């Protein structure tokens, strides 16, 4: 019985250590991902603002072209 407990206890300790190691690796990956998101978010925000500005300029130009075509056709 003691031998069985020793073997089970050893396997249990080994499984716990492996689980703790995996948890540490996952925590490092999470931290890295959070850093990556923090670094990229400002750049993506600037890019999105630039795209929105260009879309607004294109919409204004299209409206101007359409208005000009309509008024010159009359």
N, C-alpha and C positions, 0 to 999 in steps of 0.2 A: 504493500500500500504506500509506503514511504517513497519507494522508487517511482511509483506512478505520479505521486504529488510533485516530486522533484522534476520529473520530465515535463509534466503539465505546467508547473511553475516556470520552468526555463523557457518553454515555448511561449507562454503567456508574456513573460518579460521581453522576449525577443520581438513578439508582435507589437507590444507597446512601444518599444524603442523604434521600430520601423514606422509606426504610425506617427510618432513624434517627429521623426526625421522628415517624413512626407509633409507634415504640417508646417515645418520650418521652410521647406522648399516652396510650398504653396504661398506662405506668407511673403517670402522674398519675391516671388512672381507677382503677387498682388501689389506689393510696394513698387515694383518696377513699372507695372501697368499704370498705377496712379501717377507716377512721375512722368511717364510718356503722355498721358492724357493732359496733365498740367502744362507740359511743354508745348503740345500741339494745339491746344484750345485757342490761345491767343492768335496764332497764325491762321487757323481756320476761320476765326471771327473776322480777321482783316480780309481774308480772301472772300468770304461771304459778303461783307460790306462792299467790296470792290465789284463783285458780280451784280449786286443789287443796284449800285450806282450806274453801272453800264446798262443794265436792263432799263432803268429809268431814263437814261439818255436816249437809248434806242426807241423807247416808247414815245418820247417827246419828239424825236426826229420823224418817226413814222406819222405821228399826228400832224406835224407840220407839212410833211409831204402830201398827205391825204387832203389836208385843208387847201394847200396850194393847188393841187390837181382839181379839186372840186370848184374852187373859185375861178380858175383859169378856163375851165370848161364851160362856164356860163356866158 
